[in-house]
């Protein structure tokens, strides 16, 4: 597989629509029931523009592109991001998150590659330095 990869090669992309219902489901599954993720009034009172998606929800959604490309989540060795902007989720409506996974580096000797993720919502980067180290 490493012989087939080139730096700059796009290995996956997708656009995901996020609803308030998705956030409520994630809150229940994760145990993160912070009202900034479901209560418009509260979110605005603490200085946010409105309800925002959980950072870990956004992070998990983004890495799914790489996992689908790999076909095995066990091949993800490391994953890290910087949270740069929140994903605002309107009601009614959806937030759109666009994800592109690009080969950033290949280490044929180690049998690994670094996959760089570009993750944007409303035309703004929401995750910075989003990098996934994978076993090829």
C-alpha positions in Angstrom: 0.0 0.0 0.0 2.8 2.5 0.8 4.2 2.2 -2.7 0.9 3.4 -4.0 0.7 6.5 -1.8 2.1 9.9 -2.7 2.3 13.0 -0.6 -0.6 15.3 -1.6 -2.8 12.4 -2.6 -6.4 12.7 -1.4 -7.5 9.3 0.1 -11.0 10.3 1.1 -13.5 13.1 1.5 -17.1 13.5 2.6 -19.6 16.1 3.7 -21.5 15.4 6.9 -24.7 17.2 8.0 -25.0 17.7 11.8 -28.4 18.3 13.5 -29.3 19.2 17.0 -30.7 15.7 17.3 -27.2 14.3 16.5 -25.9 16.4 19.4 -28.5 15.1 21.8 -27.7 11.5 20.8 -24.0 12.1 21.2 -24.5 13.8 24.6 -26.3 10.7 25.8 -23.7 8.3 24.5 -20.7 10.3 25.7 -22.1 11.6 29.0 -21.2 15.2 28.0 -24.5 16.9 28.6 -23.2 20.4 28.8 -26.1 22.7 27.8 -23.9 24.6 25.2 -24.6 21.6 23.0 -28.4 21.7 23.1 -29.7 24.9 24.8 -29.6 28.0 22.6 -30.3 30.5 25.5 -27.6 29.0 27.7 -25.0 28.9 24.8 -25.6 32.6 24.1 -25.5 33.5 27.8 -22.0 32.1 28.0 -20.8 34.1 24.9 -21.2 31.5 22.2 -23.0 32.4 18.9 -25.5 29.6 19.6 -25.5 25.8 20.1 -22.2 24.2 19.1 -21.2 20.6 18.3 -19.1 18.7 20.8 -15.4 19.0 19.9 -15.0 15.2 20.3 -18.0 14.7 18.1 -16.4 16.7 15.3 -13.0 15.0 15.9 -14.6 11.5 15.7 -16.6 12.4 12.6 -13.5 13.6 10.9 -11.4 10.5 11.5 -14.1 8.4 10.1 -13.0 9.3 6.6 -9.6 7.8 7.3 -11.0 4.7 9.1 -13.2 4.0 6.0 -10.3 4.3 3.7 -8.1 2.0 5.8 -11.0 -0.5 6.4 -9.7 -1.2 9.9 -9.8 1.2 12.9 -7.0 -0.8 14.5 -4.6 0.7 11.9 -4.9 4.2 13.4 -1.8 4.5 15.6 -2.2 8.2 16.7 -4.6 11.0 16.1 -4.5 14.6 17.3 -6.2 17.9 16.5 -6.4 21.5 17.6 -9.9 22.8 18.1 -9.8 26.1 16.2 -13.5 27.1 15.8 -16.8 25.6 17.0 -19.3 24.0 14.6 -22.5 26.1 15.0 -25.6 23.9 14.7 -28.7 25.9 13.8 -32.3 25.0 14.7 -34.0 24.4 12.5 -31.4 23.2 9.9 -28.1 21.5 9.8 -24.4 22.4 10.1 -22.3 21.0 7.2 -18.9 19.7 8.0 -16.6 19.1 5.0 -13.7 16.7 5.5 -10.8 15.9 3.2 -8.0 13.4 4.0 -4.7 13.9 2.3 -1.4 12.0 2.5 1.0 14.3 4.4 4.0 11.9 4.7 4.9 8.3 4.0 7.5 6.3 5.9 7.9 3.2 3.8 10.5 1.7 6.1 8.2 2.0 9.1 5.1 1.0 7.1 3.3 4.2 8.2 1.8 7.3 6.7 0.6 10.6 8.1 -2.8 11.6 6.9 -3.7 15.3 7.2 -7.3 16.2 7.6 -8.9 19.4 6.4 -12.1 19.9 8.4 -14.3 23.0 7.6 -17.8 24.2 8.5 -19.4 27.2 6.9 -16.2 27.7 4.9 -14.1 28.0 8.1 -11.5 25.6 9.4 -12.8 24.0 12.6 -10.0 21.6 13.3 -6.3 22.6 13.0 -3.3 20.4 12.7 -5.6 17.4 12.4 -3.2 14.5 11.7 -3.6 10.8 11.8 -0.7 8.4 11.9 -1.7 5.1 10.3 -0.2 1.7 9.8 -0.2 0.7 6.1 
